[in-house]
Amino acid sequence: GWASQLTSGEVWVQFNDGSQLVVQAGVSCITYTSPEGRITRYKENEKLPEHVKEKLHCLSTILGLLANPSARHLPTH
């Protein structure tokens, strides 16, 4: 997939399965769009479905890459 940081500060990620995740720094709200186009907004204290948790885990890596552009090309082993 691919990620983009919008001018609003939001980070938008489109995954290879067609789903999307939008998060904004400082705002405890996640917007998830399923591959079928269904949009769900999760607030801070809501229990997240497992598939959304997995995508959030990917997001932490993506945020690190956006914060440190020189690390975008990870070394291959």
N, C-alpha and C positions, 0 to 999 in steps of 0.2 A: 504494500500500500504506500501511501504518501501522506505527508503532514505539512501543514502550513500554519504560520502564526499570523493572525489577522491584525489589522491596525488597532482594533478594539482591545487587543491583548488576549483574545481567545485563541486557543490552539484547536485546530480542526484536523482530524485524522480520518482518512478514508482507507479502509482495510480492503484487502484483495477479495474478500467475500461480498463486497458491496455495502457493508455496514459502515456507519460513520459515528464518530464520537467528538463532541465539542465540550471543552472545559475552559473555564476562565479563571485566571489567577485571582485569588482572594474571594472568589464566589463559590460557595459550597453547593454547586448544582452541576449536574452532568446531563447533557442531552445526548441520547443514543438513538440512532436511526437504524432500524433493522435492514437486512438486505431487501426486504419486501417494501421498504419505505415507511414503516410504522415508526412514529417518533414518540419516545418516552423520555420524560424528564424525571430525574432522580434528585431528591434533596439530600442534605447532609446526613440525616439520621435514618434514611431508608435502607432496607436490606437490598443489596444489589444481586441480581441473578449471576450465576457463575460465569456465563459467557461475557457479561459486561465486566466482571472483575478481571477476567483474563485479558481483555482489551485494555483495561486501565493499567495492568501490569506492564504491557507493552508501552503505554503512554509515558511511564516514568523514564524509560530509556530514550524515547523520542524527545522528551523535554530536556534531558541532559544534552542531547545532540544539538538542539536548537539553542541552548544556552552557551554551548562551546563549539562554534562552527569549525574550528580546526580539528575537532575529533570526529568529523563526519565520515572520514574514510578510516574505518577500523582496520587494524592490521589483520591479515589472514594468517592462520596457523597451519 
